[in-house]
Amino acid sequence: MTGNLPDDLDRGLIHALHIDGRAPFSRIAAVLGVSAQTVARRCAPPRRG
């Protein structure tokens, strides 16, 4: 997410998790056309510091 506004990838991720909140990152990544690492990074809590 850039700043406070969700981008298209964030919206796709939110939609996928709304449909199946227990879907593995690898399946969400395949649907969104990104890596599982990208999905995991987008789902991780913000880092402090």
N, C-alpha and C positions, 0 to 999 in steps of 0.2 A: 504494500500500500504506500502510495506516495503522499506524504503529509497526512492529512486527515480524511482525504477523499478516496473511496475505493475505486480501483480501476476495473477494467473488464475481467481480468483474471480473478480479482477478489470477488466480484459478483458471481462469476462462474463457480468459484470455490464455495461460496455461501450457498448457492443453489444446490450444488452437489451434496453438501452436508445436510441441507434441509431435507433432501430426498432420502438420504441414507447416512445418518450421522456416524455410523460405524464402518463406513466404506474405507478400505485401505487406501493409503496415499497413492499407491501404485495404480489403482483403478481410477481414481480421480485424475491423476496425472495423465493417464492414457486418454481419457475423455477430453481433457482440456488442452492436450497437445504440449504439455510441459513435462519436466522431469519430476520424479517423486520427491527429490530433494527440494525443488522449488515449492511444491505443495507443503512439505514439512516446514520449510522456512516461513511460509505465509501463515501457517497455523500456529507457529510458536508464539508464546507471549513476548511482548516487546522487551528488549534488553535494557537494563538500567545502566546509566553510566556515562 
